[in-house]
Amino acid sequence: MSVEITWWGHATCTVEDSNTRVLTDPLFARRLAHLRRRRGAPPPAEARRADLVLVSHLHADHLHVPSLASLAPGTLLLVPRGARRAVPGLRRLRHLRVTEVAPGDAVRAGDLRARVVPARHDGRRLPVGPHRCPALGYVVEGEARTYFAGDTGLFASMAEEVGPVEVALLPVGGWGPHLGEGHLDAGRAAQALARLAPRAAVPVHYGTYWPIGMDGVRPHEFHAPGDEFVRLAAAAAPGVDVHKLGHGEGVRLEVAR
């Protein structure tokens, strides 16, 4: 039994399991507001091909309406409950099958099941937006159980609420020189890894976007999180195989349930 993970940059990954393609938090833009893509070319057309698309929360670098608009007609898109009210652009995506979900829900796509789990992150579209929606994680269950954390802080019940998994896609950084509350840096991601105890992990959400004009401000926060996570994970969770991928790189993981 196996699962294949491809990292396209930021929080955008393809998970291929049981002949089904799952895409996470699609972001295909070279530039987003004050951010520009500094490493890795935008994902190729093949990255837009998916049977199921998972959106973890409403922030524009995770729910990017132009990227979602480029998906094929009929694609099943899961978004947090209340997203269509908070993000009017979603209502224009009539070619997609948009389904709102909340923690505890489960949705089938082909031979996979996507189970919705909680995250600890501000889920509003804007920092002071009036509509609060839950930030979510997902466990994709097929031949493997793959946890996509979205954006989240470390929380005491993480392992219990996520449940057993073989693969974890964990954020280890961000897009600016400082991480706010509700995020994992490399150290906290290593702690999460120790609690979750998967067989394998892939660090994501780092080393892709950075604010325009700030290339020289704390550049190690852009470049270092992946390597730092590998180092810290080896100490905190030595039984977990960590695969640090380059942009557009993939890895096939053999798993046993």
N, C-alpha and C positions, 0 to 999 in steps of 0.2 A: 504494500500500500504506500502511496506517495502523494505529496502535494508540491506544487511548484509556485514559488514566490518570485515576482519581479518587482523591483523598486524603481519607479519612474521619477522619484524626487519628492521632497516634502512629505506629505502623508498619503501620496498616491501610489498604490500598489495594485498589482493583479495577483489574485489567488486562483490557481487552477487546480481543481479537485473534482473527481468523479465526473469528468468531461463537462464541467461547468466552469465558466469564467466569472469571477467576482472582482469588481473594481472598487477601490476605496477612495473616498474624498477626492474626486477628480479635479485636478488643477493643471491646465495645459497652457497657461498664459506665460509669455515672456515678462510681462509686467502686470502688477496688481496694485493700483493706487500708488503708494510711496515705496513699494517693493519692486525689485527686479530680480530676475533669475540670474544668479552669478555662476552657477555651476551646472553642467549638464544641459544638453539641448532639450527643448520641449519634447514631450513624448510623441512618438510617431503615431500615424493613423491607427496602427494595430492596437494601441493602448486604449482606444475608444471603443473597442469591441468587447462587449460584456453581456452576460445573461442577467446579472444582478449587480446593482450599484448601491453601495452603502455610504451614507452621509452621516458623520458623527455629530456635528453641531452646526450652528448657523453662521459662524464667523466666515467672512468672505474668502479666506484662504482654504476653507474646507467645503463650504457650500458656494461654489462659483457658478453662477447661472450661465454665463457664456460657455463654460466647459460642459455643463450638463446639456445645453442646447445642441451640442455636437454629437450626442449619443444617438444611436440608431433608433428609429421608430419601434415602439413596443418594448423597449428596455424597461425592466422593473427597477424602480428607484425607491429606496427606503430613506425616509427623512424623519427627524424628530417630530413628535406630535405638536401641532400648532405651527409648523413651518410655513404652510401655505398662507396663513394669516399674516405671519411676521415678514415674509419675503414675497411681495406681490409678483416678482418675476417668475416664481415657480408656477404660478397659475397660467402662465403663457406656454408652458412646456406640455402642450396637449398631446404631443407625439409620444410621451413617456407614460408609463403606468406608475404614477406617484402614489406611494402608500405611506401614511404617517404611522409611526410606531413609538412605543415607550418601553422602558425596562419591563421584562417579563414576557413580552411578545415573542413569537417565533413565526417565521415566514419561510415557506418552501420555494425553491427554485431548482427545477430539475431534480437531481438526486441529492441536493444539498438542503440543509436547513440553516437559516440564519437566526440565531438566538440573540435577543437584545438584552444588554446588560448595562448597569449604571456606570457613569463616569463622574468625576468630581471636577467640574469645569463650568465657567459661566457660559450658559448656552444662548444668551441673547444675541441678536443680529448685530446690534451696536452696543458699545459699552454702557450706555444709559438708555437702551431701548425699552419701550414699554411692554413688549411681549416676551415673556420668559418661557423658553422651551427647554426641555431636558437635554443635556449633553449625554451622548450615548457611546458605548462600546458595543462590539458585536463579536460573537463566537460563530464562525462558519464551520458547520459540522458536516463532514462527508467521510472520506477515508481517514482524514485527520480532523482534529478540532483546532482551528486557528483563531486566535484572539487578536482582533484589531482594536487597539485601545483608543483610537482617535486622539483627543487631547484630554489628559486627566492628571490630577494630582494623585499622590500615594494616599490610600485610605485603608483603615484597619481591616475592613471586611472584603478587600479586593479579591483574595483567593476564594473566599466562600461564595461571593456573588458571581464571579467569573466561572468558577468550577474547573474541573480538570481540563487541561489543554495540552496538546503536543507541540504547538508552535505559537509564539507570541511576537506580534509586530508592535514594538514599543517606541513611543516618542522619546528622544533623548536630548532634544534641544529645541530651538525655535527659529524665529526670523529676525531677531534683534539682539542687542547687547545685554538685555536683561530679561529674565523670565519672571513673569508675574505668578501670583498664586494660582493653583490649579494646573500646574504643569509638572512634567517629569524632566529633570536634568539627568545627566549620565549617572550620577550617584543614586538618585532616587529610583531611576529605572533599574539599576542593578539590585536595589532592595526589592522592587516589585518582582523582578525575575526570581529572586530567592523565595518569595512567597508563592508565586505561581507554579514554580518548578516544572516548566515545560521541558521537552526534549531539545528544542532548538528555539532560537530567537533571532530576529532581524531588527536592527535599530533603524528608525525612520524619523522624519520631522526634524531635519537638521541639514546644514550645508547646501541649501538650495537657493533660498530667497534671503535678501538682505536689504535694509533701507537704502535708498538712493542717497549718495553723498556721504555714507558712513562706512566706507570700505576700510578705513584705518582705525575705526573705533572698536576696541576689544575684538580684533579679528580672530583670536583663538576661540571665541564663542561660536564662530561660524565653522571653523575648520576642525576643531578638536573633539567635539562630543562623540563622534563615532568611535574613534580610537580609545577615548577615555572610557566609554561604556564597555568596550571589549576588555580593557584592563581591569575595571572594577567588577565586571561580571565574573571574570575568572576567579576572583577572590570570594565574592558573595555567593555565587552559584556555580561551583566548579563542574558540576555534572551536566551543565547546559552547553550545547554547541551554539556559539554565536557566529553568525554569518554577516559580516559587514560588506554590503554590496555597493558598487558604484552605480551611478545613475544609468538606468536601462539594463542593469545586470539582473540575472535571475539565478535561482538555486533550486534544485530538486531535492526534496527531503524525503527519505524513506522513514516511515513511521510504523509503529506497531501499537495497536490499541490494547 
